[in-house]
Amino acid sequence: MNDESSLIEGEVVRELADIPAVEVISRAAVMLMSSAAEKLGLGEPDPASSPHLDLDEARRVITALAGLVTASVEYLGPHAGPIREGLQSLQRAFREASAYPDAPGAGPGEKYTGPVY
């Protein structure tokens, strides 16, 4: 590794050390929400015809988001409500996009959040 790449890595580490945990968690949640929305086709006028539609991948990302939110809700403060609402919207969108919707409580992330109707 040359001196320049070491300096860049050192700067990145210092920058991350300066970011409060709630911001890191919130950023991770927003990234997961964005990924799930794309994989549900929500970025297109007709989600069902989106070239990015992938319910298997969406299920994984939504479940990861649910685990993150459930594990960190006590630290999110005022961010908790909007993040939970976003998660529930994605869970509902998943149910609507599914040809054979999961039973309540069996959808993506619902083992962490409880049933979403």
N, C-alpha and C positions, 0 to 999 in steps of 0.2 A: 504494500500500500504506500502511495506517495504522500508527501506532506500535505498536499492540497486536499486529497480525499480524507485524510485524518482530520484536518481542520473543519471540513464540511460536516463530517459525522459528529465532531465535538460541538459544533454550533447547533446541530439538530438536537442533540441530547440536552444541551443547555436550554434550548427553546422549549422542549417538552417538559423539562423540570420546572419551568416557570408557569406552565398552564395549570390552573386549578383542576382537581380531579373531576368536579362536576362538569366542567367544560369538555374534558376528554370523553367522559361518559356520554354527554349530550351529542358530541360530534359523532361518536361511534353509532349512537342510536339513529341519528339523521342519515348517516351513510347506509345503515341497514334498511331504514325505511325507504330511501331512494332506490336501493337495489330491488327491494320487494315490489315497489310500485312499477318499476321497469319490467320485472319478470312477470307481473300480472297484466302487462300491456297497457297500464294506465296512462302512459305518455302518448298514446295514440287516440284519435277520435273514436275508433272502433277497437276496443281492447282485444276482442276475439280474433281480429285479423292481424294483430301486432306480430312482426317478425321476432320480437323478443319474448313473446309469451312462453313461459316455461313453468308450469305449476309445480313440478317436482322441485325445482330450484327455489321458487317462491316459498314453498312450504319450509324449506331449510332455513332461509333467511328470516322468515317470520318467526319461526321457532327460536332462532338465536336471539332475535330482538326481544321476544317475550322473556327469555331467560335473563337477558341483560337488564331489562326494565324491572323485572320482579326482584332481582338480586340487588339492584341499586336504587330502588324507589325512595328509600329513606334519605338518600344523599342528593336527590334531584331538586328538592325544594319546589320553587314555582314552576320548574320545567317539567315536573312529574305529570301534571294534568294534561298538557298538550301532547306529550310523548305517549302517554297511555291512550289518549283519544286517537292519535295517529295509528298506533298499534291495532286498536279495535277496528278502525276503518279498514286497515289492510286485511285483518282477519275476516271481516264481512265481505270485502271484495273477493277474497279467495273463495269463500263459500259460493258467492254468486257466479264466479268464473268456472267452478267445478261442474262437470257434467253429472257427477254423482257426489253431491255434497256429503261431507263427513257428518256423523251424528254430533249433536251439541256436546261439547266437551272433548271431542276427538279431533277437532280441527288443529291447524298449525298453531303451536304455542299455547293451546288451551289447557294443557296439563299444568302450565305455570300460571295462567290468568283466570282459569275457570271458563265455563261456556260463554260464548259470544253468539248472540242471536241476531 
